[in-house]
Amino acid sequence: MKRLFYYFIQGLLYTAPVAITFYFLWSVLSYLDDLIPLNIPGLGLLTLITIITLIGFIGGFFLKFRFIKFADKILKTVPLVKIIYSSINDVMKSLTGKNKGFQQPVLLRLSLSEEIRRIGFITDEELENLGTENDELITVYVPHSLAISGQVFMVPKTYVEPLDASSTEIMKYIIAGGVTGSK
């Protein structure tokens, strides 16, 4: 009986990551496909991808396209929407490489008296947006594992140690909680 239970657990270890990944992808794709209700499965998703790609083409081709600039300006002025829109816009630009946001992975020492460190990214070395010119502090963003949230720390430059790895691999490592597979 113990042997059967062992095989069952072993089977779960093999199948669960694949099954959960496919279920997640299926759920997301089904949801996206249902956004544009068409009777042919997949056509709604294809239409959505085409529309998004077309908007990206128009926005990239006509950088000064009036409608996009107008919509951007409006969204950046509405009080509550401004905070959400600007934050998401900045993060998306950082993740896609349009902005230098998550390009400098570091180990962040939590205090000089302890050896505990967190993994994060230097996001601001000059603090101009905060109205201070403190040359001693930098901003480090530390993402949470298994989530899309994180914390922002203002720390002395001496508290960070650069990591020699790609930002993508570091972010994957953090989000996976440090349990990413070997290459």
C-alpha positions in Angstrom: 0.0 0.0 0.0 2.9 2.4 0.8 4.4 1.6 -2.6 1.1 2.5 -4.4 0.9 5.8 -2.4 4.6 6.5 -3.4 3.8 6.0 -7.1 0.7 8.2 -6.8 2.8 11.0 -5.3 5.5 10.5 -7.9 2.8 10.7 -10.6 1.5 13.9 -9.1 5.0 15.4 -9.2 5.3 14.6 -12.9 1.8 15.5 -14.0 0.7 18.4 -11.8 3.1 21.1 -13.2 2.1 20.2 -16.8 -1.7 19.9 -16.0 -1.8 23.2 -14.0 0.2 25.0 -16.7 -2.2 23.7 -19.4 -5.2 24.5 -17.3 -4.0 28.0 -16.7 -3.2 28.6 -20.3 -6.6 27.1 -21.4 -8.5 29.3 -18.9 -6.7 32.5 -20.0 -7.1 31.7 -23.7 -10.7 30.8 -23.3 -11.4 34.0 -21.4 -9.6 36.0 -24.1 -11.5 34.1 -26.8 -14.8 34.9 -25.1 -14.0 38.7 -25.1 -15.0 38.9 -28.7 -18.0 36.4 -29.0 -17.7 34.6 -32.3 -19.1 31.1 -32.9 -15.9 29.7 -34.1 -13.5 28.7 -31.3 -10.2 30.6 -31.4 -11.5 33.2 -33.9 -12.3 35.7 -31.0 -8.7 35.3 -29.7 -7.2 35.6 -33.2 -9.3 38.8 -33.7 -8.2 40.2 -30.3 -4.5 39.5 -31.1 -4.9 41.1 -34.5 -6.5 44.2 -33.0 -3.8 44.6 -30.4 -1.1 44.0 -33.0 -2.7 46.6 -35.2 -2.9 49.1 -32.4 0.8 48.4 -31.6 1.7 49.0 -35.3 -0.2 52.2 -35.5 1.2 53.4 -32.2 4.8 52.5 -33.1 4.5 53.7 -36.7 2.9 57.0 -35.8 4.6 58.0 -32.6 2.8 61.3 -32.8 -0.5 59.8 -33.6 -3.0 62.2 -32.1 -5.5 59.8 -30.8 -3.0 57.7 -28.8 -1.3 60.9 -27.4 -4.7 62.3 -26.6 -5.9 59.1 -24.8 -2.5 58.9 -23.0 -2.8 62.5 -21.9 -6.4 62.0 -20.7 -5.6 58.9 -18.7 -2.6 60.6 -17.1 -4.8 63.5 -15.8 -7.9 61.7 -14.3 -7.1 61.6 -10.5 -7.5 57.9 -9.6 -7.0 56.5 -13.1 -3.7 58.5 -13.4 -2.0 56.5 -10.6 -3.1 53.1 -11.9 -2.4 53.9 -15.6 1.0 55.5 -15.1 2.2 52.7 -12.8 1.1 50.0 -15.2 2.5 51.9 -18.2 5.9 52.3 -16.5 6.0 48.7 -15.4 5.1 47.5 -18.9 7.8 49.7 -20.5 10.3 48.3 -18.0 9.4 44.7 -18.7 9.5 45.2 -22.4 12.8 47.0 -22.4 11.4 50.4 -23.6 12.5 51.8 -20.2 15.5 50.8 -18.1 13.6 49.5 -15.1 14.5 45.9 -14.2 17.9 45.9 -15.9 20.2 45.8 -12.8 19.6 42.8 -10.6 21.1 43.0 -7.2 21.3 41.3 -3.8 19.9 43.7 -1.2 21.4 43.4 2.3 18.6 44.0 4.8 21.0 45.3 7.5 24.7 45.5 8.0 24.4 43.4 11.2 22.8 40.4 9.4 23.7 38.2 6.5 20.2 38.0 5.1 19.7 39.3 1.6 16.8 39.7 -0.8 16.9 39.7 -4.6 15.8 42.8 -6.4 16.4 45.4 -9.1 17.9 48.9 -8.9 15.1 51.1 -10.3 16.4 54.6 -9.5 19.9 55.8 -8.6 19.3 59.5 -8.5 15.9 60.0 -6.7 15.0 63.0 -8.7 11.3 62.1 -8.8 11.2 62.2 -5.0 12.5 65.8 -4.8 15.7 64.8 -3.1 19.3 64.7 -4.3 20.6 62.3 -1.7 23.7 60.7 -3.2 23.8 58.0 -0.6 20.5 56.3 -1.3 19.2 54.4 -4.3 15.8 52.7 -5.0 15.6 48.9 -5.1 12.4 47.1 -6.1 12.0 43.6 -4.6 9.3 41.5 -6.3 7.4 39.0 -4.2 7.6 35.3 -5.0 4.6 33.7 -6.7 3.0 37.1 -7.1 3.0 40.2 -9.2 3.6 42.5 -6.3 6.7 43.7 -4.6 8.2 46.3 -2.2 10.3 49.4 -2.9 13.2 50.1 -0.6 15.4 53.2 -0.3 18.8 51.9 0.8 22.4 53.0 1.0 24.4 52.1 -2.1 26.6 49.9 0.1 23.7 47.6 0.8 23.5 46.3 -2.7 25.7 43.8 -4.6 25.3 43.5 -8.3 24.3 40.1 -9.7 26.0 38.8 -12.9 22.9 37.2 -14.5 20.2 38.3 -17.0 17.2 40.2 -15.6 14.9 37.7 -17.1 16.5 34.8 -15.3 16.5 36.7 -12.0 12.9 37.7 -12.3 11.9 34.0 -13.2 13.9 32.9 -10.2 12.2 35.3 -7.8 8.7 34.7 -9.1 9.2 30.9 -8.8 10.3 31.3 -5.2 13.8 30.1 -5.9 12.8 26.7 -7.2 13.4 27.1 -10.9 14.7 24.1 -12.7 18.3 23.6 -13.9 19.2 24.7 -17.4 
